[in-house]
Amino acid sequence: MFLEYVEGNNGTINQCYVTASTITCGSSEAGGICGENTSTGYVNNCYVTNTSITGSSIVGGICGELTKNTIKNCYSTALIYKNTGTTATTFGGLVGQKHIKWWNNN
């Protein structure tokens, strides 16, 4: 995971990538670029490739959880897995769990 937690107004993650990695999170909010992003900014021009991401819940290829921001021009080919023995929920190819805005991939 590039960043664990992002918070603040207009916080933007721009032009980041993760490739050929294994990301394992023992708890929730795991993602290739960030685990949890509660900022009101954007995640722009980022990608995750040739990577596996494992977590207990709220796991996504780009971000585990997004609260107020937007994903723009991002993609992920990551393999998403749940930790063994968990009752994991909310997994997604780009985002495990999203609140408020819809993402834009234009």
Secondary structure as UniProt FT lines:
FT   STRAND          3..6
FT   TURN            9..10
FT   STRAND          13..14
FT   STRAND          17..19
FT   STRAND          22..24
FT   STRAND          28..31
FT   STRAND          34..37
FT   STRAND          42..44
FT   STRAND          47..49
FT   STRAND          52..55
FT   STRAND          57..60
FT   STRAND          63..66
FT   STRAND          70..72
FT   STRAND          75..76
FT   STRAND          79..82
FT   TURN            84..85
FT   STRAND          91..92
FT   STRAND          95..98
//
